[in-house]
Amino acid sequence: MSGPFWKKCIAWPNSTLPRSSQLPETMKTTTPTFRPLDSSETPRFAGEVSFMRLPVVKDPALLDIALAGIPWDGGTTNRPGARHGPRDMRAQSMLLRPYHHVSGLSPYDQCQVADIGDSPVNPIDLMDSLARIQGFFEQIHDAGAVPLSAGGDHLSTLPVLRAIARQQPVGLIHFDAHSDTNDRYFGDHKYTHGTPFRRAIEEGLLDPHRMIQIGIRGSRYRPGGDDFVKQSGIRVIHIEEYFDLGA
């Protein structure tokens, strides 16, 4: 990838993170303008509710990282409620302070980060919601910002992938109990919270050879329930291997 985010926000390759005085000059050329509210001046129970107490900015072209909510769980077949995730996660994130206690770094010193609001959804029309979510994230992606989404059931991952992987497939690091690579539910329904990664691979959005699923566990509907995973070449670390590795 290229773009302003990757020029200014660097993933450090080892466990020794630099102090702010050691940051590369490329990360100091632009002073980020969006900052969280200071909870030592404005108490956490006051003010606008947003991710990390950051400003709400509607123009993704102004951002390196766009924090977005997906208030939708129309793809779930059991235990709905993820539609409420973005609002509740915003409220809980207001407890965070901006600097890490070990590295001394703050992402808000290095990147333009803000809350861009929620994706539009249609709670009574699954296919319309998929289209609306895709369109919302296409705007973020096309503006050069990197989206970081919260909330939504697992099917909401599919329209996000459709938005950011239109030109070429991407890799995926997936932490979950289930692989979400089933084919159909309740007859011939292809789009549920248990099918997004199968659809994404079929649509050429995910490269299964650059995909790893960590922590997979639990019972299955039938023998051979992981045949698609094996045939696709996805690397799976089941929970038993995870513990054997000492993770």
C-alpha positions in Angstrom: 0.0 0.0 0.0 1.0 3.6 -0.4 -0.4 6.9 0.7 -0.1 9.4 3.5 -0.9 6.9 6.2 1.9 4.6 5.3 4.4 7.5 5.0 3.6 8.8 8.5 2.5 5.7 10.5 5.1 3.0 10.7 4.6 -0.5 12.1 7.8 -1.1 14.1 9.4 -4.5 13.3 10.6 -5.4 16.8 9.4 -5.1 20.4 11.6 -2.1 21.2 9.5 0.9 20.3 11.2 4.3 19.9 10.5 7.2 22.2 9.0 10.3 20.6 12.4 11.9 20.4 13.6 9.0 18.2 10.8 9.1 15.6 11.9 9.4 12.0 11.7 12.8 10.4 9.1 11.6 8.0 6.7 11.3 10.9 7.3 14.8 12.1 6.6 16.7 8.8 2.9 17.2 9.5 1.5 18.0 12.9 -1.8 16.1 13.4 -4.6 18.5 14.2 -7.2 16.1 15.6 -6.8 15.3 19.3 -8.9 13.6 21.9 -10.5 15.7 24.6 -8.3 16.0 27.6 -10.1 14.2 30.4 -8.1 16.2 33.0 -10.0 19.3 31.7 -13.3 17.9 30.4 -14.6 14.9 32.5 -15.3 11.7 30.8 -19.0 11.8 31.5 -19.3 15.1 29.6 -19.0 16.1 26.0 -19.7 14.4 22.7 -19.5 10.6 22.7 -17.0 9.5 20.0 -14.3 6.9 19.6 -11.4 7.8 21.9 -13.0 11.2 22.5 -11.7 12.3 19.1 -13.5 14.9 16.9 -16.1 13.7 14.5 -14.8 14.4 11.0 -17.0 13.6 8.0 -14.4 14.2 5.2 -12.1 11.1 4.9 -9.7 13.0 2.8 -8.6 14.8 5.9 -7.7 11.6 7.7 -5.0 8.9 7.8 -7.2 6.6 9.9 -11.0 6.8 9.9 -12.7 5.2 12.9 -16.1 4.0 11.7 -19.1 2.2 13.2 -21.2 -0.5 11.6 -24.4 -0.6 13.6 -25.9 -3.7 11.9 -26.4 -7.4 12.7 -28.9 -8.4 10.0 -26.7 -11.4 9.1 -26.8 -13.1 12.4 -28.8 -16.3 13.0 -28.5 -16.3 16.8 -27.8 -13.7 19.6 -28.3 -10.4 17.9 -27.0 -7.2 19.4 -23.9 -6.3 17.5 -25.8 -3.4 16.0 -25.4 -1.7 19.4 -21.6 -2.3 19.4 -20.4 1.0 17.9 -22.4 3.2 20.3 -21.3 1.2 23.4 -17.7 0.9 22.2 -17.5 4.7 21.8 -18.7 5.1 25.3 -16.1 2.7 26.7 -13.3 4.1 24.6 -13.7 7.4 26.4 -11.9 5.9 29.4 -8.6 5.6 27.3 -5.8 8.1 27.7 -3.7 9.1 24.7 -0.2 7.8 25.6 1.0 4.2 26.0 2.7 3.6 29.3 5.6 1.6 27.9 6.4 3.2 24.6 5.5 6.7 25.5 3.9 7.0 22.1 0.5 8.3 21.0 -1.1 7.5 17.6 -2.6 11.0 17.6 0.9 12.5 17.5 1.7 10.5 14.4 -1.4 10.3 12.3 -4.6 12.2 11.5 -7.2 10.1 13.3 -10.8 10.9 13.9 -14.3 9.4 14.3 -16.0 9.4 10.9 -19.4 8.3 12.2 -21.5 5.2 11.3 -22.1 3.5 8.0 -25.6 3.8 6.8 -27.6 0.5 7.1 -31.1 -0.8 6.5 -32.2 -3.0 9.4 -35.0 -4.7 7.4 -33.1 -5.4 4.2 -29.9 -7.5 4.2 -28.8 -6.9 0.6 -29.5 -3.2 0.8 -27.4 -3.0 4.0 -24.5 -4.8 2.3 -24.6 -2.2 -0.6 -24.8 0.7 1.8 -21.9 -0.4 3.9 -19.8 -1.1 0.8 -20.5 2.4 -0.5 -19.6 4.0 2.8 -16.2 2.3 3.0 -15.5 2.9 -0.7 -15.6 6.6 0.0 -13.1 6.2 2.9 -10.8 4.0 0.8 -11.0 6.1 -2.3 -10.0 9.2 -0.2 -6.8 7.5 0.9 -7.7 6.9 4.5 -7.4 3.5 6.3 -10.7 2.4 7.8 -10.8 0.9 11.3 -14.4 -0.4 11.9 -16.2 -1.5 15.0 -19.5 -3.2 15.5 -21.6 -5.3 13.2 -22.0 -9.0 12.9 -19.4 -11.0 11.0 -21.2 -10.6 7.7 -20.4 -6.9 7.8 -16.8 -7.8 7.0 -17.8 -8.8 3.4 -18.9 -5.3 2.2 -15.8 -3.8 3.8 -13.7 -6.2 1.8 -15.6 -5.4 -1.3 -14.8 -1.8 -0.8 -11.0 -2.1 -0.1 -10.1 -5.1 -2.2 -11.6 -4.1 -5.5 -8.3 -3.8 -7.3 -6.5 -6.8 -5.8 -7.1 -9.4 -3.1 -5.9 -8.8 0.4 -4.6 -11.0 3.2 -6.4 -11.5 6.5 -5.5 -12.2 10.1 -8.7 -13.6 11.8 -9.1 -14.3 15.5 -12.3 -16.2 16.2 -13.8 -19.4 17.4 -15.4 -20.1 14.0 -13.9 -19.9 10.5 -17.0 -18.3 9.0 -16.5 -20.2 5.7 -19.8 -22.1 5.6 -21.7 -22.1 2.4 -25.4 -21.7 3.0 -27.9 -21.5 5.9 -31.6 -22.2 6.2 -32.0 -23.5 2.6 -30.2 -21.4 0.0 -29.2 -18.2 2.0 -25.7 -17.4 1.0 -25.2 -14.3 3.1 -25.1 -14.8 6.9 -22.6 -14.2 9.7 -21.2 -17.7 9.1 -20.4 -17.3 5.4 -18.5 -14.0 4.8 -15.0 -15.4 4.2 -16.2 -18.1 1.8 -18.0 -15.4 -0.2 -14.9 -13.2 -0.1 -12.6 -15.9 -1.4 -15.1 -16.8 -4.1 -15.3 -13.2 -5.2 -11.5 -12.8 -5.3 -11.4 -10.3 -2.4 -9.2 -12.6 -0.1 -6.1 -14.5 -1.0 -6.5 -17.6 1.1 -2.7 -18.3 0.9 -2.2 -15.0 2.8 -4.9 -15.8 5.4 -4.6 -17.1 8.9 -7.3 -18.0 11.4 -6.3 -18.2 15.0 -8.2 -19.9 17.9 -10.7 -21.9 15.8 -12.6 -24.3 18.1 -16.0 -25.8 18.9 -18.3 -28.4 17.4 -19.5 -28.5 13.8 -22.7 -29.1 11.9 -21.3 -32.2 10.0 -18.1 -34.2 9.3 -15.9 -32.5 6.8 -17.0 -29.0 7.9 -13.6 -27.7 7.2 -13.2 -29.1 3.7 -13.4 -25.7 2.1 -10.8 -24.3 4.4 -8.4 -27.1 3.6 -9.0 -27.0 -0.1 -8.5 -23.3 -0.2 -5.1 -23.4 1.6 -6.1 -21.2 4.6 -3.7 -21.6 7.5 -5.7 -22.5 10.6 -4.3 -22.5 14.2 -6.9 -24.4 16.2 -7.1 -23.6 19.9 -5.3 -26.8 20.7 -2.3 -25.8 18.6 -2.5 -22.3 20.0 -2.1 -23.6 23.6 0.7 -26.0 22.5 2.6 -23.1 21.1 2.5 -21.5 24.5 0.5 -18.5 23.2 
